[in-house]
């Protein structure tokens, strides 16, 4: 039976289009605004200060801070700093850090400052009529300087220093994103995705967390009709035609070609352009992703309804870092035992314990058993990028449960008594592969002699870090007993499963003379 597919895209889905990942954008933004050109604008210094503070805070316990300050967190911090007096935590924070900028001088209220000087002079007995002549006048001048400084300092403690610099930094970064997130490479790798909108009954729902226009470009190149659900908002609610043979694109965090225009306190209008705009409406940070000053809540609700119509969700380039999106996925999986997820992941990175992805795998992936019939696997992994794996992940056929597939195996005894095993794996790529046998300790070796993929303990190779499908591995066993049949146990991980299998191999005698 054919399944109904929906797609969820994260930043990694646009990588093959030449668009940088979220983690790389911060570095590119800072490099762009800090080019060697002499004096820095005040907003650049404010941006540098915010990033430096976040970077050093991330390393306070000795952790590696690289990659911890992504562009969304940085923009969110700028917006918090510019409006911090209104933040609910403001009454509990005794000191907000400010950048020390030459341009950041606070000009105190002149009348209050002069009154402070008079009061301070009188308190110290320096009212201009004291004896002491020039010395007294000099002292009075010093007191005046101190008074103005203290008054300015007190006034600066009341009001944030140059809040406009944080606002300007926010606006300038948004302008830069329009350039940095521009499509630079062909988007033909997205054709299987946009074409599915024409071959799947009632079209295709694509929920994207990205701001870029790669999907729109691919749909245009393939003449696939696209519905983004945004009309005359807020006069018209966000809406999609669920029965249309089209690609319904749910951009729940905004888009580079959307602009929010404020005509009056009661009239805000979302404008959609045919190209990137100077000040795009995009949503960043967990707090703002549930904000009410734009169509965020309506977009999220429409995306939930779109995913609810599917029984298979293909996830591309998403790192499971958005709590509200994870909440949607979790509830969707709980509502039907027939729903499945396919995850395209470019690198072997077994999920961190306690992460949402790890929870999905523990609940719905394979788990150390010889067969998977007792508990159906519902989360499947595709190792590689969108370009390589989209055609496979979008197949109409249901995915097959992950297994360790031994396609070729043979065992021989050499002249020196070692048992030599050649074994090839034909299933999904494996990582962290261990071998045990009834004959003795197993040491794996690759035919090409690459030792970097083998982990050794006490100087003895014992575990294979990665085992691509179709690759032959050599195993060497110094037997502690002489069984007629070698029983080999194999344990390994796919992207979403922990697997185990056994294979029995007759042992052949060979006079190879190998050492």
N, C-alpha and C positions, 0 to 999 in steps of 0.2 A: 504494500500500500504506500502510495506517495505521501510524503509528509509536507506540511505547510511550514515554510521557512520564513523567519524574520532575521534581521542582521543588526548587530550592535557594533559600532565602530569607535575605537579610541585613536589616539595620536599615531600609533604604529601603523594604522591602515593607510596613512598618507605618506609614509616614509619613502616608498618606492616612487612617489611623484616628486621627489626632491624636496619635500617639506620637512624641516627639522622636527625632532621629537621635543616634547614639552620640556624634558630635562635639559636639552641643549639650547633652548631659546634664551634663557637667562644670560648665558655666556655670550651669545651673539648680540643681544641687546646691549649689554655692558661694553662689549668691544666696539659697537657702532657709535655709542654716545661718548666714548672716552678716547676717540681718535686724537693723535697729537696735533692739536690746533690752538694751543695757547690756553687762554683763560677758560674755565669751566662755567657754564651757565649755573645759576643757583639751583635749578631743578635737577641738573645732573649731579650736583653734590648731594642733594637730598636723596636721590636714587642710590648713589654710591653708599651713603650712610646707612640707608635702610638695608641694603644687601649685606654690607659688612657686619652690621649688628646681628642679622639673622644667621649669617655664615658662622660667626664666632660663637653664637649661642648653640648652634648645632654641634659644635666641637667641644663644648664645655666639659664633657665627660671623657674626652679623648677619642670620640668616635670620628669616623671619616665624614667630613661635612660636604664633600663634593657630591653634587647632584641633589642635595637636600633642599636647596632653595630654588624650586622651579618657578617659572614665570607667573603661574597663577597665584602662588603664595606671595610672591613679591608684589604683584599688583594689589592683592588683597591687603597687604601690610600698608601700602601707600594710602589706600582708601581709609583704612582704620586710623592712620596717623593724622590725616587731614581733618577728620571729624571725631577725634578721640574724646573731646569734652562731652559729647552726647552718648558715648558708649556706656553700657550698663555697668561696666567694671570700673569706670573712672573714679567713683567715690572711694574705691578700695585701693587705688594705686597711688602711692605717695609721691612718686616721681616718674614722669614720662621722659625718656631719653630724647634729646634733640641734637641734631648735627651742629657742630661748632663751625659756623660759616662766617666769613667776613661780611657777607651780604646780609647776615641774619640779625643785625643790630636792631634792638627794639627801642623805638622812640616813646618814652614814657609821656604821660599826660603832663604838659608844662605846668598847669596850675597846681596839680597835686605835688609835683616835684618841688616847686618853689615853697609850698607850704611845709613840705617835709624838711627842706633846708632851714627854714626859719625855726621850726620846732627843734631841730637838732642843734642849731647854733645857740638858741636860748638855753637848752639843757646843758650845754658845755660852757656857758658864760661868755659866748662870743657873739655879741649882738651889734658889733660895729662901733660902740662907744667905749669899749674897754681900753685901759692903758696898755701900751705895748707897741703903738705905732705900726710900723711896717711889719713887724713880726706877727702882730695880731692879725693884720690884713692877710698876711701869707697863710696864717692858720685858718682864717675864715675861708680863703680860697680853697685850701685843702679840704676843709669840711664840706664846702659846696660840691666839690668834685665827688667826695665820698657820698654825699647825700643823693646827688643825681644818679650815681651808679647803683646805690641801694634801691632807689625808687624804680629805676629801670629794671633791676633784677626782680623786684617784687611784682612789677607789672608783667614781666615776661613769665613769671611763675603762674600768673593768673591766666594768661592767654598763650596758646601754642606759638612757637616761633615760626613765622612765615609759613602758615598753613598753605598758602598759595603755591609754595614750591612743591609740596606733595601733590597738589592738584595738577600742577603743570607737568610733573613727572609722569603721573598717571596718563594724562592726555597724550604726551609725547610717546610713551611706550605703546599706546594703542595705535598711533600712526605708524610706528615702526612695524608692528605686527602685520599690518596690511602688506608690507614689503617682504618681510621675512617668511610669511606663510604663503607666498605666491607659488603656484605650481611651476616647477622648473624642469620636470622630466615628463615623458609620455605617460598618459593615464590609461593606456590600453590594457594594463593588467586588471583594471576595474571593469572591463567589458563583461566578464562572466556575471558580475554582480548586477549591473544595470540591465543586461539582457534578460535576467531572470524575471524582471518586472513584466516582460512581455510573454514569457512562457509559463509562468505560474498563474493559475487561475486567480483572478481578482488582484493581480499585481503583487508588488513587494513592498513591505515596510522596512525602511532602513532608519534606525535610531543612531544618531551620531553625536558624540561629545565634541567634535571638532568644529572650528570656525572656518576652515579653508573651503575652497570652491572646487576641490578635485572631483567630487561626485557629480556636481553640476556640469563640469566640463566633459566628463566621460559620458553622461547622459546625452549631452548635446551632440557629441561626436557620433553617437549611435542612434540618434533621432528617437530616443526613448522619452516619452512624455513624463514630466516631473511635477509633482504636487508638493509644495512646501507648507501648505496649510495656513499661510500668513496672508490675510487680505487686508482689509481696512481695520486693523486692530487699533483701539479697543471698540470701535463702533461695531465691528463684527468679531465674534469669538474665533479663536483658533479652531480650524476644522478641516478634516480630510474626508474624501469620498472613499470609503472602505471597499466599494465594489468596482472602482475604476481600474482598468488595465493600465496601470501607471506605476511609477516609482514614487512612493510617498516618503519624503525625506523629512524626518523629525529632527531638527537642529535645536536640541533642548538647551544648549548653552549659547545660542546666538550665532551670528554669522558675520563675516567680513563685509557683506553687502547689505546689512541691515543697519538702519540708523533710527534712533529714538529722538523725535523732535518734540520739544516742550513749547507749546504756544502760549500757555497760561497755566496757573497752578492747577486748574481743573481739566486741562486739555493736553494730553500727551498722545502722540501718534507715531506708530512704527512705519517707517518708510523702507521699501525694498527696492534696491537699485539693480541694474544689470551688470554692475562691476563693484569692486571693493570701494568703500567709502572712506573718508578721512577719519571720522570718529565712529567706528563700528560699535553696534550694541552687542557686547559679549558679556557673559557672566563668568566670574572667577571666584574661587574660594568656596568652601562649604557653606559659609554663612550666606553669601550672595546667591548661591544656586537655589535657594528657596526664598529669594526676595520677592516683594510684591509690587515693585515699581515698573515692571515690564510684564511680558507674557509668560514668564518662567513657569508659574504654576500650571497654566493652561497647556503649555508645551509638554510638561512632564506628564500631566494627566493623559493627554493624547498619545504620548509614547507608551504609557502603561497599557492603554487599550490596544495599541498596535501589537505589542508583544503578547498580550493575552489571546490574540487571534491565532497565534502560531503554536505549533507543537515541537518545533526545533529552532533553537536560537544559535546562530553562528556569531561568535565573538572574535573580532579582529583587532589586535593592537591595543587592547584595553587592559590596564594593570590592576583593575579592581580597587581603585583608590577613592572612588566616590561613594560615600555611604548611602546616599539616597538611591543611586542606581543599583547598588548591591541589594538594597531592600526590595526593589522591584524584582530582581532576579530570584531572590530567595522565596518570595511569596509565590511567584509564578511556578517555580519547581514544586512547591508544596501542594499546589492545587490539582495536580494530575500526575499520576505515576507514569504516564506515557510520554511526558515531555523530556526532551534531551537537549544537551548543549555541546557544541563543537567549538574548541578554542584553538585559534591559530597563534602559535607562539614561536618566535624565531630562535630563541636560545634555550638550552637546557638549564632551567633554574627551578629546582624542586621548591615548591612554595614554602615560605617561612611559616613555621608552626604558629597557629593562632590567626593567620591571615584568612580573609574571606575565601580566597581561592583554595587554600588548604582545607577549609571547612567543606567546600563543595566536593573536593576530591575524596576526603574521608567519608563523606556521606554517600556519594554517587559514583565513585570510581572503583576500579578493581582493587582487591585487598588480599594479597598473599593466599591465594587458593589455586588449586590445580585446574579447576574449571569455574566458569562464571555463571553457571546455570542457576545457582541458588539465590543470587541477588543480581538482578539485571544492571549492567553498567549504563549510566545515563550521562556521564561527562566524558567526552572524547577529545584527544589532543592531536593537533597537526603541527609537527615541527617544521618551522620555516616561516618565511614572510608571506605577505598577502599575494605577491606576484606568483610564488610557487604553489601556494596551497589553496587559494580561493576556488579554483575549479573542482578540487576534491571535496572541500568542505561544503560547497553549495550543491553537491550531487543530490538528486531527488531520492536516491536509494538510502535507506537507513544505514547509519554507520555500524561497523562490525566491532564487537567487543575486542579489547586489546588482549593479545596472547603472545607468548613466546613461541615462535615458530622455528623449529629446527629443520632446515631444508637439506642439510648434508652433514653427516658425521661419520667418523671412522677412527678406530683406535688400534695402534700397533705397539709391539714391544720391541725396543731397540736392543742392540747387542749389550749395551751397558746396563740393561735392566729397566730403564725408564719407560713408562707408558706414554706414548705420544698420541695426542688426540687432535684431529682437525675438525672444526665445527663451524658451520655457517648458519646465520640467522636470517630468516626471510620475512619477519613481521615488521611491526613499527620499530623505529630506532629505539634502542635501549640505552639507559645510562645507569651508573652505579651497579654494575653486574658482578655478582659473586658466583663462584663455582665450588661445589663440594662433591666428593666421590667416596665410594665405599673402599677404594684402594689406597688412598693416602692423600696428602696435601697437594692441591692443584695450584700451579703457577701459570698464569696466562701470558701469552706473547703474541704480538702482531707480526704478520708476515713481513711487513715493511720495516720492522725493527723499531717502530716509534714507541719509545718508552714513556712519553709524556702523557699518554692516555691510560697508563697503568699505575695504580697506587700500590706502593710497597709498604709493608710493615716488617720492622727488624731486618730491612734489606732484602726481603723476599717479596716478589710481585704477588699480589693477592686479589686485586679488584680492578675491573675494567671501567674507566670513567665514561666512555661512550662506545657504542657498538652499532654502527649504521647497518641497515638492512643490506644483505648480500655480501658482507665482508667476512672473510675467513679469519678465524682466530686459531692459534696453536696453543694447546694446553700440554704441560709437562707434569707428569705425576711420578714421584719416586715411591713405589708401592711399599706399604707396610704389610700387605697381604697380597695373595695372588688369585684374585677371583677370575673365573672364566668369562664372566660378563661384567663390564664396567657399568655401574649405576652412577649417572651424573645428574646432580641437582643444580639447577640454574635459577638464580634470583636476580631480578632487575626491575628497573622503573621505566615506564613510558612517561609521556608528559603528564598524564592524568591517572596512571595506575601503578600499583605495586604488584608484581607478578611472580609466579614461581611455577616451574615445571620440572619433570623428571624425564630422563631418556636412558634406556638400557642399550649398551653397545657391545657386541661380541668383540673380544680382543684377538687380534691376529698377530702371529709372530713374524718379525721382519729382521733380516740381517743387514741393517743399514749402516751399522758402525757409528751412528750419530753419538755425539757426546752431549 
